[in-house]
Amino acid sequence: MRGLAFVSLFQAAGTVFFLALFGPLLGRSRHRIRRLGLYSALAGVPLLAACQWLQGARMAADYTGLFDPALQRLAWSGSGASAALLQIAGLCMIALALAHHARSSASMAGVGALVATCAFALTGHTSDQPQRPLLAALLCLHLLLIAFWFGALLPLIICTCNDARSDALALLRSFSGVAGWLVPCIGIAGLSMALVLIPVLDGWRAVYGLLLLGKVAAFALLLLLAAWNRWRTVPALALGVPPTGSVPPTGSVPARALRRTIALEYLLMLAVLATTAVLTNFYSP
């Protein structure tokens, strides 16, 4: 449940960031991408609420805890509940904004995305450390960049399926130019936090450290896939652009190869989010 909540939250927030950065470059795909963000936000609200509700059963070690008023009061108090309520509020703001097409709704969506993403800093392993201000700043940067990257993958696939080839190429090149600078910072911020949380070598041999190393390995593979897209598949797609740029890229071999690589990136990031859900629920540094 926590993993699904992560996916919904980061997809909704990331879609907002994607629309804010690359919205002017979108053609027919804009409406579908807005719906993706809207449905992700709507899915995230009950998932986050269910996660807090399940804390009662977790504390009781039995499903009777779901209906124990005392345990539910405990589950809905403290920093974890505050973070969940802020995330729910942020997702509601995103859903309301994306349901309307007014220009003013973009600001509401952006604020909601920031609130939903940065609320993680209220709880978790970074919140009870002496270096909390530093760790909170690194965590917010780490999560905002993850939302940007993860939230852009499905919109990129939607764009290559629906927009004209020239529009899709302009978007892909613009995204690559921004992501080339921002995505490596995900690893820098994440490793910086890990070194503060696990200052000794033995900590990396524990389950928490091993799961972190697994995330690092997945991130390295994601960087390789992103580099492959930037230097091989996007240039290959560009070779087939007609002068008018009116032919959709859907059926071309380079376009299908690009979508397969992006889909693999998405699956890897799903695995990373699932690992994070396990790590934050059951293990500590």
HUWOVEN-V587000 format. One record per pair of residues at least 4 apart in sequence whose ideal C-beta (glycine too) atoms are under 8 Angstrom apart, sorted by sequence separation. I is the first residue (numbers start at 1). J is the second residue. If there is no record, write none. Layout:
i=I j=J
i=I j=J
This chain:
i=1 j=5
i=2 j=6
i=3 j=7
i=4 j=8
i=5 j=9
i=6 j=10
i=7 j=11
i=8 j=12
i=9 j=13
i=10 j=14
i=11 j=15
i=12 j=16
i=13 j=17
i=14 j=18
i=15 j=19
i=16 j=20
i=17 j=21
i=18 j=22
i=19 j=23
i=22 j=26
i=26 j=30
i=28 j=32
i=29 j=33
i=30 j=34
i=31 j=35
i=32 j=36
i=33 j=37
i=34 j=38
i=35 j=39
i=36 j=40
i=37 j=41
i=38 j=42
i=39 j=43
i=40 j=44
i=41 j=45
i=43 j=47
i=44 j=48
i=45 j=49
i=46 j=50
i=47 j=51
i=48 j=52
i=49 j=53
i=50 j=54
i=51 j=55
i=54 j=58
i=55 j=59
i=56 j=60
i=57 j=61
i=60 j=64
i=61 j=65
i=64 j=68
i=68 j=72
i=69 j=73
i=70 j=74
i=71 j=75
i=72 j=76
i=73 j=77
i=74 j=78
i=77 j=81
i=78 j=82
i=79 j=83
i=80 j=84
i=81 j=85
i=82 j=86
i=83 j=87
i=84 j=88
i=85 j=89
i=86 j=90
i=87 j=91
i=88 j=92
i=89 j=93
i=90 j=94
i=91 j=95
i=92 j=96
i=93 j=97
i=94 j=98
i=95 j=99
i=96 j=100
i=101 j=105
i=104 j=108
i=105 j=109
i=106 j=110
i=107 j=111
i=108 j=112
i=109 j=113
i=110 j=114
i=111 j=115
i=112 j=116
i=113 j=117
i=114 j=118
i=115 j=119
i=120 j=124
i=123 j=127
i=125 j=129
i=128 j=132
i=131 j=135
i=132 j=136
i=133 j=137
i=134 j=138
i=135 j=139
i=136 j=140
i=137 j=141
i=138 j=142
i=139 j=143
i=140 j=144
i=141 j=145
i=142 j=146
i=143 j=147
i=144 j=148
i=145 j=149
i=146 j=150
i=147 j=151
i=148 j=152
i=149 j=153
i=151 j=155
i=152 j=156
i=153 j=157
i=154 j=158
i=155 j=159
i=156 j=160
i=157 j=161
i=158 j=162
i=159 j=163
i=163 j=167
i=164 j=168
i=165 j=169
i=166 j=170
i=167 j=171
i=168 j=172
i=169 j=173
i=170 j=174
i=171 j=175
i=172 j=176
i=173 j=177
i=174 j=178
i=175 j=179
i=176 j=180
i=177 j=181
i=178 j=182
i=179 j=183
i=181 j=185
i=182 j=186
i=184 j=188
i=185 j=189
i=186 j=190
i=187 j=191
i=188 j=192
i=189 j=193
i=190 j=194
i=191 j=195
i=192 j=196
i=193 j=197
i=194 j=198
i=195 j=199
i=199 j=203
i=201 j=205
i=202 j=206
i=205 j=209
i=206 j=210
i=207 j=211
i=208 j=212
i=209 j=213
i=210 j=214
i=211 j=215
i=212 j=216
i=213 j=217
i=214 j=218
i=215 j=219
i=216 j=220
i=217 j=221
i=218 j=222
i=219 j=223
i=220 j=224
i=221 j=225
i=222 j=226
i=223 j=227
i=224 j=228
i=225 j=229
i=226 j=230
i=227 j=231
i=228 j=232
i=229 j=233
i=230 j=234
i=231 j=235
i=232 j=236
i=233 j=237
i=234 j=238
i=235 j=239
i=237 j=241
i=241 j=245
i=242 j=246
i=251 j=255
i=252 j=256
i=253 j=257
i=254 j=258
i=255 j=259
i=256 j=260
i=257 j=261
i=258 j=262
i=259 j=263
i=260 j=264
i=261 j=265
i=262 j=266
i=263 j=267
i=264 j=268
i=265 j=269
i=266 j=270
i=267 j=271
i=268 j=272
i=269 j=273
i=270 j=274
i=271 j=275
i=272 j=276
i=273 j=277
i=274 j=278
i=275 j=279
i=276 j=280
i=277 j=281
i=278 j=282
i=279 j=283
i=18 j=23
i=57 j=62
i=60 j=65
i=67 j=72
i=76 j=81
i=100 j=105
i=121 j=126
i=122 j=127
i=127 j=132
i=163 j=168
i=198 j=203
i=203 j=208
i=204 j=209
i=205 j=210
i=228 j=233
i=229 j=234
i=242 j=247
i=249 j=254
i=250 j=255
i=251 j=256
i=278 j=283
i=57 j=63
i=59 j=65
i=65 j=71
i=66 j=72
i=75 j=81
i=121 j=127
i=126 j=132
i=129 j=135
i=197 j=203
i=198 j=204
i=203 j=209
i=204 j=210
i=249 j=255
i=19 j=26
i=23 j=30
i=26 j=33
i=57 j=64
i=58 j=65
i=65 j=72
i=98 j=105
i=57 j=65
i=60 j=68
i=97 j=105
i=159 j=167
i=160 j=168
i=163 j=171
i=204 j=212
i=56 j=65
i=57 j=66
i=96 j=105
i=97 j=106
i=126 j=135
i=127 j=136
i=159 j=168
i=204 j=213
i=240 j=249
i=56 j=66
i=126 j=136
i=198 j=208
i=19 j=30
i=56 j=67
i=60 j=71
i=97 j=108
i=98 j=109
i=198 j=209
i=54 j=66
i=56 j=68
i=59 j=71
i=96 j=108
i=97 j=109
i=126 j=138
i=159 j=171
i=160 j=172
i=237 j=249
i=240 j=252
i=53 j=66
i=126 j=139
i=159 j=172
i=19 j=33
i=198 j=212
i=240 j=254
i=18 j=33
i=19 j=34
i=56 j=71
i=59 j=74
i=93 j=108
i=94 j=109
i=97 j=112
i=121 j=136
i=124 j=139
i=156 j=171
i=237 j=252
i=239 j=254
i=55 j=71
i=56 j=72
i=59 j=75
i=93 j=109
i=156 j=172
i=237 j=254
i=15 j=33
i=19 j=37
i=56 j=74
i=93 j=111
i=94 j=112
i=121 j=139
i=194 j=212
i=236 j=254
i=237 j=255
i=15 j=34
i=53 j=72
i=55 j=74
i=56 j=75
i=93 j=112
i=94 j=113
i=120 j=139
i=121 j=140
i=156 j=175
i=55 j=75
i=92 j=112
i=120 j=140
i=15 j=36
i=16 j=37
i=90 j=111
i=91 j=112
i=233 j=254
i=236 j=257
i=237 j=258
i=15 j=37
i=53 j=75
i=90 j=112
i=93 j=115
i=94 j=116
i=118 j=140
i=52 j=75
i=89 j=112
i=90 j=113
i=117 j=140
i=120 j=143
i=152 j=175
i=52 j=76
i=90 j=114
i=233 j=257
i=234 j=258
i=11 j=36
i=12 j=37
i=15 j=40
i=55 j=80
i=90 j=115
i=91 j=116
i=118 j=143
i=190 j=215
i=191 j=216
i=233 j=258
i=11 j=37
i=89 j=115
i=90 j=116
i=117 j=143
i=118 j=144
i=190 j=216
i=89 j=116
i=90 j=117
i=117 j=144
i=152 j=179
i=12 j=40
i=52 j=80
i=87 j=115
i=233 j=261
i=11 j=40
i=12 j=41
i=52 j=81
i=86 j=115
i=87 j=116
i=90 j=119
i=187 j=216
i=190 j=219
i=229 j=258
i=86 j=116
i=114 j=144
i=117 j=147
i=149 j=179
i=9 j=40
i=148 j=179
i=8 j=40
i=12 j=44
i=52 j=84
i=87 j=119
i=187 j=219
i=229 j=261
i=8 j=41
i=51 j=84
i=86 j=119
i=87 j=120
i=149 j=182
i=186 j=219
i=228 j=261
i=229 j=262
i=113 j=147
i=148 j=182
i=149 j=183
i=8 j=43
i=9 j=44
i=49 j=84
i=84 j=119
i=8 j=44
i=48 j=84
i=83 j=119
i=86 j=122
i=187 j=223
i=225 j=261
i=82 j=119
i=83 j=120
i=145 j=182
i=149 j=186
i=145 j=183
i=4 j=43
i=5 j=44
i=8 j=47
i=9 j=48
i=48 j=87
i=49 j=88
i=83 j=122
i=184 j=223
i=225 j=264
i=226 j=265
i=48 j=88
i=82 j=122
i=83 j=123
i=145 j=185
i=146 j=186
i=183 j=223
i=225 j=265
i=82 j=123
i=145 j=186
i=5 j=47
i=4 j=47
i=5 j=48
i=44 j=87
i=45 j=88
i=48 j=91
i=79 j=122
i=80 j=123
i=183 j=226
i=222 j=265
i=225 j=268
i=44 j=88
i=79 j=123
i=141 j=185
i=142 j=186
i=145 j=189
i=5 j=50
i=78 j=123
i=1 j=47
i=5 j=51
i=45 j=91
i=222 j=268
i=44 j=91
i=45 j=92
i=142 j=189
i=179 j=226
i=221 j=268
i=222 j=269
i=79 j=127
i=141 j=189
i=142 j=190
i=1 j=50
i=2 j=51
i=42 j=91
i=1 j=51
i=41 j=91
i=45 j=95
i=139 j=189
i=180 j=230
i=218 j=268
i=41 j=92
i=138 j=189
i=142 j=193
i=1 j=54
i=41 j=94
i=42 j=95
i=176 j=229
i=218 j=271
i=219 j=272
i=41 j=95
i=138 j=192
i=139 j=193
i=176 j=230
i=218 j=272
i=138 j=193
i=38 j=94
i=37 j=94
i=38 j=95
i=41 j=98
i=215 j=272
i=218 j=275
i=135 j=193
i=176 j=234
i=38 j=98
i=215 j=275
i=37 j=98
i=38 j=99
i=135 j=196
i=173 j=234
i=214 j=275
i=215 j=276
i=134 j=196
i=135 j=197
i=172 j=234
i=35 j=98
i=34 j=98
i=211 j=275
i=131 j=196
i=169 j=234
i=172 j=237
i=126 j=193
i=129 j=196
i=211 j=278
i=212 j=279
i=129 j=197
i=169 j=237
i=211 j=279
i=168 j=237
i=169 j=238
i=41 j=112
i=126 j=197
i=208 j=279
i=37 j=109
i=44 j=116
i=125 j=197
i=165 j=237
i=169 j=241
i=211 j=283
i=165 j=240
i=166 j=241
i=208 j=283
i=165 j=241
i=207 j=283
i=208 j=284
i=209 j=285
i=13 j=90
i=165 j=242
i=206 j=283
i=208 j=285
i=9 j=87
i=16 j=94
i=166 j=244
i=167 j=245
i=12 j=91
i=166 j=245
i=165 j=245
i=166 j=246
i=169 j=249
i=13 j=94
i=16 j=97
i=164 j=245
i=165 j=246
i=168 j=249
i=9 j=91
i=12 j=94
i=16 j=98
i=164 j=246
i=165 j=247
i=203 j=285
i=8 j=91
i=12 j=95
i=15 j=98
i=164 j=247
i=165 j=248
i=164 j=248
i=165 j=249
i=163 j=248
i=164 j=249
i=20 j=106
i=162 j=248
i=163 j=249
i=172 j=258
i=19 j=106
i=161 j=248
i=165 j=252
i=168 j=255
i=198 j=285
i=162 j=250
i=197 j=285
i=20 j=109
i=160 j=249
i=161 j=250
i=19 j=109
i=20 j=110
i=160 j=250
i=165 j=255
i=16 j=109
i=17 j=110
i=16 j=110
i=160 j=255
i=16 j=112
i=17 j=113
i=16 j=113
i=160 j=258
i=161 j=259
i=13 j=112
i=14 j=113
i=160 j=259
i=13 j=113
i=12 j=113
i=13 j=114
i=157 j=259
i=13 j=116
i=12 j=116
i=13 j=117
i=157 j=262
i=156 j=262
i=157 j=263
i=9 j=116
i=10 j=117
i=9 j=117
i=153 j=262
i=153 j=263
i=153 j=265
i=154 j=266
i=153 j=266
i=37 j=151
i=150 j=266
i=153 j=269
i=36 j=154
i=36 j=155
i=150 j=269
i=149 j=269
i=33 j=155
i=36 j=158
i=146 j=269
i=150 j=273
i=33 j=158
i=29 j=155
i=32 j=158
i=33 j=159
i=17 j=144
i=29 j=158
i=17 j=147
i=18 j=148
i=29 j=159
i=32 j=162
i=17 j=148
i=27 j=159
i=29 j=161
i=10 j=143
i=14 j=147
i=18 j=151
i=26 j=159
i=29 j=162
i=13 j=147
i=14 j=148
i=17 j=151
i=18 j=152
i=28 j=162
i=29 j=163
i=14 j=149
i=16 j=151
i=17 j=152
i=27 j=162
i=28 j=163
i=10 j=146
i=14 j=150
i=15 j=151
i=27 j=163
i=10 j=147
i=14 j=151
i=18 j=155
i=26 j=163
i=27 j=164
i=9 j=147
i=13 j=151
i=14 j=152
i=11 j=150
i=12 j=151
i=15 j=154
i=10 j=150
i=11 j=151
i=15 j=155
i=27 j=167
i=10 j=151
i=26 j=167
i=25 j=167
i=11 j=154
i=25 j=170
i=26 j=171
i=25 j=171
i=22 j=171
i=25 j=174
i=22 j=174
i=22 j=175
i=125 j=280
i=124 j=280
i=21 j=178
i=125 j=284
i=125 j=285
i=7 j=270
i=10 j=273
i=7 j=273
i=6 j=273
i=3 j=273
i=6 j=276
i=3 j=274
i=6 j=277
i=3 j=276
i=3 j=277
i=2 j=277
i=3 j=278
i=2 j=280
i=2 j=281
